[in-house]
Amino acid sequence: WSATRTSILLSVLVSLGQIFVGVCIGLVWGYVRKLDRFFTELYNFIDNIPTIIYMTLIALMIGKSTLIMGIAMVAFYWLGTARNVRNLVFMYRDREYNLASRCLGTPLMRILGRNIFPYLVSVIILRLALSIPGIIAYETTLSYLGFGIPLPTPTWGNLLNGANNSVVI
């Protein structure tokens, strides 16, 4: 049960962090047209290499701890959320009430917060709920391979790694 608590706590915290980063970047990426090329290139650069390779390299270069693993997961998991939010912002960006707000001189953050963000809440909650199992799977895989949370901390990956030595084939 302690391993379950650790895995679920890490996944919920990472999910909340990646949702926050992904929504903020996705809102700006979708609304500000001048930044579209920059964020698209950044997305393509990060997304073309599998995340497990990034996580392994971070574990080998920086070290293995729960904090480092959580920050690294947030740093690479915001991509899907940001891309989804960007595509939705494209749909709502040029509606009449947003054009009228822009013509009246409403600040960008107010337009994003009041006019566009309420339409995204259901998608954000869905992304949050669906990201938790994926993050648990990545944490379990990395810990099983020895690149995740160090051994004294009980996690599902550490339990599987310990059980691997006792299985007789």
Secondary structure, DSSP 4 states (H G I P E B T S, - for coil): -HHHHHHHHHHHHHHHHHHHHHHHHHHHHHH-GGGHHHHHHHHHHHHTS-HHHHHHHHHHHT---HHHHHHHHHHHHHHHHHHHHHHHHHHHHTSHHHHHHHHTT--HHHIIIIIIHHHHHHHHHHHHHHHHHHHHHHHHHHHHHTSSS-TTS--HHHHHHHHHTT---
